[in-house]
Amino acid sequence: MKTNKHIQHKIDSTINVTNNFEDVKISPFFKDKIMQRLYAEKEEPYSIWSWFTPKLQLAAIVGIVVLNVLAFSQLDANTTEETIEDFAATYELSDTEEVSLFYEE
């Protein structure tokens, strides 16, 4: 097995490299500036519709669809015609000829 005879020299030279590093000069307020940028709260403009979140929008749409489905399922053509005839008779808008005490033909 071959062993490197100069291994101790390589280890010492690697450790000595760290001694040659120079100190980095930074501003004393560098950390504070960075922390302020990281944790700065962005101010969003106030909106009238800010309370109408996507969850609430979805719930509103589902409610409207369910209401429309129920309304259309309850809608019947025959009852609609009867209701219109009742309305016309109540307000005397019908074309039926009825005998009137005040009107003579």
DRENDOVO-403084 format. One line per 2 residues: number of its first residue (from 1); their letters; for each residue x, y, z of N, C-alpha, C, CB. Coordinates in nm, 4 decimals. Atoms other than C-alpha are relative to their C-alpha. Glycine has a CB too. Layout:
# residues N
NUM = A = X Y Z X Y Z X Y Z X Y Z  ...
//
This chain:
# residues 105
1 = MK = 0.0823 -0.1164 0.0000 0.0000 0.0000 0.0000 0.0874 0.1235 0.0000 -0.0940 -0.0007 0.1185  -0.0801 -0.1217 0.0082 0.1347 0.3369 -0.0945 -0.0603 0.1040 0.0920 0.0079 0.0529 -0.1457
3 = TN = 0.0430 -0.1106 -0.0843 0.1111 0.6125 0.1606 0.0736 0.1233 -0.0439 0.0246 -0.0291 0.1499  -0.0602 -0.1259 0.0398 0.1772 0.9704 0.0874 0.0889 0.0489 0.1132 -0.1082 0.1054 -0.0357
5 = KH = -0.0960 -0.0410 -0.1016 0.4878 1.0807 0.2737 -0.0158 0.1464 0.0377 0.1408 -0.0253 -0.0484  0.0116 -0.1442 -0.0250 0.4039 1.4455 0.2483 -0.1404 0.0389 0.0481 0.0346 0.0780 -0.1273
7 = IQ = 0.1365 -0.0294 -0.0417 0.0536 1.4186 0.3917 -0.0056 0.1034 0.1112 -0.0684 -0.1261 0.0448  0.0002 -0.0979 -0.1095 0.1403 1.6140 0.7046 0.0253 0.1404 -0.0529 0.1059 -0.0364 0.1053
9 = HK = -0.0269 -0.1299 0.0597 0.2801 1.8962 0.4937 -0.1260 0.0571 -0.0681 0.1151 -0.0116 -0.1013  0.1225 -0.0440 0.0663 -0.0458 1.9119 0.2906 -0.1057 0.0431 0.1023 -0.0553 -0.1122 -0.0893
11 = ID = 0.0962 -0.0360 -0.1045 -0.2559 1.9173 0.6072 0.0363 0.1351 0.0604 -0.0047 -0.1085 0.1100  -0.0437 -0.1279 -0.0586 -0.0488 2.1998 0.7549 -0.0229 0.1158 -0.0969 0.1488 -0.0068 0.0390
13 = ST = 0.0193 -0.1088 0.0964 -0.0647 2.4046 0.4343 -0.1489 0.0335 -0.0150 0.0602 -0.0383 -0.1371  0.1442 -0.0251 0.0081 -0.4445 2.3642 0.4203 -0.0476 0.0789 0.1202 -0.0775 -0.1317 -0.0103
15 = IN = 0.0388 -0.0727 -0.1210 -0.4853 2.4824 0.7779 0.0562 0.1414 -0.0010 0.0476 -0.0744 0.1250  -0.0618 -0.1323 0.0045 -0.2472 2.7743 0.7200 -0.0688 0.0941 -0.0987 0.1459 -0.0132 -0.0362
17 = VT = 0.0709 -0.0839 0.0960 -0.4613 2.8989 0.4292 -0.1022 0.0860 0.0731 -0.0689 -0.0863 -0.1084  0.1003 -0.0764 -0.0731 -0.7277 3.0057 0.6768 0.0601 0.1174 0.0752 -0.0728 -0.0897 0.0963
19 = NN = -0.0664 -0.1117 -0.0684 -0.4758 3.2302 0.8507 0.0202 0.1197 -0.0920 0.1344 -0.0448 0.0554  -0.0244 -0.1078 0.0962 -0.4356 3.4342 0.5320 -0.1265 0.0779 -0.0361 0.0612 -0.0569 -0.1255
21 = FE = 0.1230 -0.0728 0.0297 -0.7999 3.5426 0.5169 0.0020 0.1364 0.0663 -0.1228 -0.0797 0.0460  0.0100 -0.1339 -0.0564 -0.8570 3.9128 0.5654 -0.1402 0.0231 0.0531 0.0363 0.1066 -0.1047
23 = DV = 0.1318 -0.0322 -0.0547 -1.1399 4.0535 0.7707 -0.0798 0.0804 -0.1021 0.0132 0.0787 0.1331  0.0897 -0.0699 0.0917 -1.4369 4.1743 0.5726 -0.0533 0.1222 0.0708 -0.1163 -0.0920 -0.0482
25 = KI = 0.0480 -0.1252 -0.0571 -1.5308 4.5358 0.6319 -0.1450 0.0216 -0.0437 0.0901 0.1199 -0.0437  0.1399 -0.0262 0.0304 -1.9056 4.5893 0.6551 -0.0509 0.1113 0.0895 -0.0853 -0.1274 0.0173
27 = SP = 0.0623 -0.1054 -0.0773 -2.1304 4.8611 0.7815 -0.0542 -0.0599 0.1301 -0.1129 0.0694 -0.0815  0.0522 0.0544 -0.1259 -2.2295 4.8213 1.1468 -0.1526 -0.0174 -0.0013 0.0398 0.0908 0.1154
29 = FF = 0.1450 0.0107 0.0069 -2.5968 4.8609 1.0478 -0.0470 -0.0907 -0.1142 -0.0605 0.1377 -0.0158  0.0324 0.0877 0.1121 -2.5838 4.6076 0.7651 -0.1076 -0.1022 0.0385 0.1261 -0.0722 -0.0487
31 = KD = 0.0963 0.1007 -0.0439 -2.7702 4.3403 0.9617 -0.1384 0.0624 0.0220 0.0489 -0.0679 0.1292  0.1285 -0.0657 -0.0238 -3.0411 4.5857 1.0682 -0.0716 0.0334 -0.1308 0.0205 0.1270 0.0816
33 = KI = 0.0605 -0.0336 0.1293 -3.0982 4.7017 0.7098 -0.0566 -0.1242 -0.0688 0.1032 0.0678 -0.0911  0.0449 0.1235 0.0630 -3.1240 4.3461 0.5824 -0.1239 -0.0544 0.0713 0.1126 -0.1049 0.0007
35 = MQ = 0.1149 0.0501 -0.0760 -3.3630 4.2442 0.8614 -0.1241 0.0853 -0.0267 0.0319 -0.0017 0.1510  0.1138 -0.0863 0.0313 -3.5844 4.5462 0.7890 -0.0564 -0.0322 -0.1380 0.0411 0.1477 0.0072
37 = RL = 0.0468 0.0342 0.1338 -3.6016 4.4528 0.4214 -0.0704 -0.1348 -0.0012 0.1164 -0.0011 -0.0981  0.0601 0.1329 -0.0014 -3.6808 4.0906 0.4976 -0.1378 -0.0002 0.0641 0.0900 -0.0968 0.0728
39 = YA = 0.1235 0.0054 -0.0763 -3.9553 4.1565 0.7472 -0.0895 0.1222 -0.0186 0.0319 -0.0160 0.1441  0.0834 -0.1174 0.0255 -4.0995 4.4758 0.6039 -0.1363 -0.0457 -0.0496 0.0670 0.0953 -0.1031
41 = EK = 0.1359 0.0325 0.0420 -4.4747 4.4528 0.5697 -0.0382 0.0922 -0.1139 -0.1007 0.0126 0.1180  0.0430 -0.0794 0.1143 -4.6004 4.5634 0.2360 -0.1405 0.0504 0.0268 0.0055 -0.0823 -0.1318
43 = EE = 0.1322 -0.0591 -0.0191 -4.8923 4.7996 0.2647 -0.0798 -0.0152 -0.1280 0.0105 0.1494 0.0410  0.0869 0.0166 0.1153 -5.1709 4.6991 0.0338 -0.1085 0.1072 0.0044 -0.0624 -0.1425 -0.0032
45 = PY = 0.1044 -0.1027 0.0004 -5.4201 4.9606 -0.0770 -0.1319 -0.0578 0.0487 -0.0170 0.0596 -0.1408  0.1282 0.0430 -0.0542 -5.7549 4.9416 0.1008 -0.1022 -0.0104 -0.1120 -0.0489 0.0971 0.1092
47 = SI = 0.1022 0.0216 0.1015 -6.0327 4.8036 -0.1119 -0.1342 -0.0244 0.0684 0.0375 -0.1192 -0.0922  0.1341 0.0215 -0.0534 -6.4064 4.8048 -0.0535 -0.0332 -0.1484 -0.0021 -0.1047 0.0800 -0.0805
49 = WS = 0.0315 0.1411 0.0157 -6.4216 4.4429 -0.1702 0.1025 -0.0918 0.0647 -0.0118 -0.0329 -0.1450  -0.1027 0.0837 -0.0612 -6.1326 4.3174 0.0441 -0.0586 -0.1108 0.0857 0.0924 0.0846 0.0834
51 = WF = 0.0634 0.1030 -0.0818 -6.3762 4.1209 0.2621 -0.0564 -0.1134 -0.0849 -0.1105 0.0611 0.0843  0.0612 0.0992 0.0894 -6.5091 3.9315 -0.0422 0.1078 -0.0947 -0.0524 -0.0739 0.0697 -0.1186
53 = TP = -0.1100 0.0914 0.0301 -6.2474 3.6571 -0.0371 -0.0440 -0.1065 -0.1002 0.0515 -0.0662 0.1288  0.0365 0.1049 0.0966 -6.2331 3.3760 -0.2944 -0.0899 -0.1088 0.0592 0.1253 -0.0640 -0.0550
55 = KL = 0.0873 0.1005 -0.0623 -6.3919 3.1325 -0.0460 -0.1426 0.0526 0.0068 0.0506 -0.0372 0.1420  0.1335 -0.0597 -0.0079 -6.6829 3.3701 0.0044 -0.0616 0.0137 -0.1393 0.0065 0.1378 0.0690
57 = QL = 0.0493 -0.0086 0.1369 -6.7126 3.4233 -0.3711 -0.0522 -0.1355 -0.0470 0.1105 0.0500 -0.0939  0.0430 0.1340 0.0386 -6.7335 3.0480 -0.4264 -0.1300 -0.0368 0.0706 0.1092 -0.1034 0.0321
59 = AA = 0.1223 0.0294 -0.0741 -6.9962 3.0137 -0.1544 -0.1188 0.0775 -0.0583 0.0183 0.0342 0.1492  0.1074 -0.0808 0.0585 -7.1999 3.2966 -0.3098 -0.0453 -0.0584 -0.1341 0.0465 0.1460 -0.0185
61 = IV = 0.0348 0.0585 0.1298 -7.1860 3.1383 -0.6552 -0.0788 -0.1292 0.0194 0.1270 -0.0270 -0.0835  0.0720 0.1256 -0.0267 -7.2902 2.7986 -0.5170 -0.1409 0.0296 0.0500 0.0764 -0.0865 0.1036
63 = GI = 0.1316 -0.0366 -0.0503 -7.5777 2.9616 -0.3274 -0.0922 0.0489 -0.1095 0.0127 0.1053 0.1056  0.0820 -0.0525 0.1108 -7.7013 3.1453 -0.6357 -0.0411 -0.1130 -0.0946 0.0775 0.1095 -0.0783
65 = VV = 0.0326 0.1118 0.0893 -7.6819 2.8301 -0.8496 -0.1060 -0.0896 0.0633 0.1267 -0.0822 -0.0329  0.0989 0.0843 -0.0686 -7.8715 2.6252 -0.5887 -0.1365 0.0692 0.0016 0.0461 -0.0315 0.1449
67 = LN = 0.1261 -0.0745 -0.0001 -8.1356 2.8984 -0.5600 -0.0670 -0.0025 -0.1369 0.0239 0.1443 0.0431  0.0560 0.0048 0.1351 -8.1813 2.9076 -0.9374 -0.0523 -0.1387 -0.0346 0.1047 0.0425 -0.1019
69 = VL = 0.0465 0.1363 0.0279 -8.2066 2.5284 -0.9607 -0.1313 -0.0265 0.0722 0.1063 -0.1040 0.0421  0.1246 0.0183 -0.0741 -8.4715 2.5250 -0.6886 -0.1146 0.0798 -0.0635 0.0190 0.0420 0.1465
71 = AF = 0.1054 -0.0832 0.0614 -8.6639 2.8079 -0.8554 -0.0486 -0.0623 -0.1293 0.0515 0.1429 -0.0269  0.0419 0.0606 0.1259 -8.6640 2.6360 -1.1951 -0.0699 -0.1333 0.0214 0.1192 -0.0188 -0.0908
73 = SQ = 0.0680 0.1267 -0.0251 -8.7631 2.3029 -1.0448 -0.1421 0.0236 0.0519 0.0800 -0.0846 0.1004  0.1330 -0.0308 -0.0511 -9.0616 2.4667 -0.8717 -0.0880 0.0677 -0.1044 0.0110 0.0879 0.1222
75 = LD = 0.0742 -0.0707 0.1040 -9.1627 2.6535 -1.1847 -0.0756 -0.1000 -0.0862 0.0948 0.0856 -0.0868  0.0838 0.0893 0.0800 -9.4499 2.4827 -1.3615 -0.0801 0.0868 -0.0962 -0.0949 -0.0880 0.0906
77 = AN = 0.0662 -0.0812 0.1021 -9.6017 2.6102 -1.6853 -0.1491 0.0139 0.0289 0.0211 -0.0612 -0.1388  0.1437 -0.0057 -0.0257 -9.9580 2.5259 -1.5833 -0.0315 0.0970 0.1132 -0.0539 -0.1394 0.0335
79 = TT = 0.0270 -0.0908 -0.1116 -9.9399 2.7086 -1.2525 0.0300 0.1431 -0.0388 0.0822 -0.0392 0.1228  -0.0316 -0.1353 0.0456 -9.7838 3.0054 -1.4273 -0.1178 0.0569 -0.0776 0.1277 0.0005 -0.0873
81 = EE = 0.1160 -0.0476 0.0769 -10.0762 3.0304 -1.6683 -0.1178 0.0279 0.0919 -0.0402 -0.1030 -0.1072  0.1086 -0.0231 -0.0946 -10.3241 2.9948 -1.3837 0.0232 0.1273 0.0804 -0.0150 -0.1194 0.0940
83 = TI = -0.0326 -0.1191 -0.0759 -10.1453 3.2632 -1.1878 -0.0228 0.1254 -0.0834 0.1441 -0.0059 0.0486  0.0208 -0.1149 0.0879 -10.1520 3.4979 -1.4860 -0.1491 0.0254 -0.0206 0.0695 -0.0224 -0.1355
85 = ED = 0.1448 -0.0169 0.0161 -10.5229 3.4325 -1.5375 -0.0624 0.0579 0.1272 -0.0664 -0.1349 -0.0352  0.0499 -0.0545 -0.1263 -10.5918 3.4999 -1.1679 0.0347 0.1480 0.0125 0.0578 -0.0782 0.1190
87 = FA = -0.0435 -0.1403 -0.0044 -10.3928 3.8220 -1.1901 -0.0872 0.0861 -0.0912 0.1486 0.0122 -0.0413  0.0806 -0.0744 0.0968 -10.5822 3.9324 -1.5001 -0.1433 0.0143 0.0485 0.0026 -0.0690 -0.1366
89 = AT = 0.1367 -0.0074 -0.0496 -10.9163 3.8489 -1.3412 -0.0095 0.0948 0.1179 -0.0500 -0.1383 0.0395  0.0021 -0.0869 -0.1169 -10.8290 4.0320 -1.0211 0.0015 0.1459 -0.0401 0.1179 -0.0300 0.0907
91 = YE = -0.0106 -0.1391 0.0425 -10.7364 4.3513 -1.1997 -0.0849 0.0297 -0.1230 0.1443 0.0344 -0.0283  0.0944 -0.0153 0.1099 -11.0064 4.3072 -1.4638 0.0696 0.0278 -0.1327 -0.0974 0.1113 0.0309
93 = LS = -0.0725 -0.0112 0.1253 -10.7643 4.2681 -1.7484 -0.0331 -0.1137 -0.0956 0.1485 0.0033 0.0264  0.0295 0.1170 0.0822 -10.9148 3.9495 -1.8879 -0.0963 0.0380 -0.1127 -0.0597 -0.1138 0.0864
95 = DT = 0.0860 -0.0226 0.1162 -11.0971 3.9268 -2.2192 -0.1346 -0.0696 0.0141 0.0693 -0.0479 -0.1263  0.1284 0.0704 -0.0173 -11.3850 3.7232 -2.0800 -0.1111 0.1011 0.0147 0.0033 -0.0944 0.1230
97 = EE = 0.1131 -0.0912 -0.0072 -11.7218 3.8818 -2.1180 -0.0847 -0.0362 0.1213 -0.0843 -0.0048 -0.1304  0.0807 0.0211 -0.1185 -11.8997 3.9180 -1.7911 -0.1097 0.1066 0.0023 0.0875 0.0050 0.1297
99 = VS = 0.1114 -0.0926 -0.0112 -12.2265 4.0846 -1.7149 0.0335 0.0994 0.1098 -0.1341 -0.0748 0.0297  -0.0284 -0.1049 -0.0975 -12.1808 4.4140 -1.5421 -0.1265 0.0807 0.0239 0.1159 0.0918 -0.0482
101 = LF = 0.1171 -0.0807 -0.0325 -12.4419 4.6173 -1.3676 0.0167 0.1435 -0.0517 -0.0240 0.0004 0.1521  -0.0244 -0.1405 0.0368 -12.2780 4.9439 -1.4697 0.0242 0.0180 -0.1488 0.1187 0.0541 0.0766
103 = YE = -0.0356 -0.0138 0.1405 -12.1900 4.8704 -1.8261 -0.0969 -0.0790 -0.0845 0.1439 -0.0464 -0.0254  0.0940 0.0683 0.0878 -12.4408 4.7868 -2.0960 0.0564 0.0018 -0.1410 -0.1410 0.0663 0.0049
105 = E = -0.0493 0.0086 0.1364 -12.3556 4.6692 -2.4396 -0.1072 0.0256 -0.0995 0.0607 -0.1325 -0.0256
//
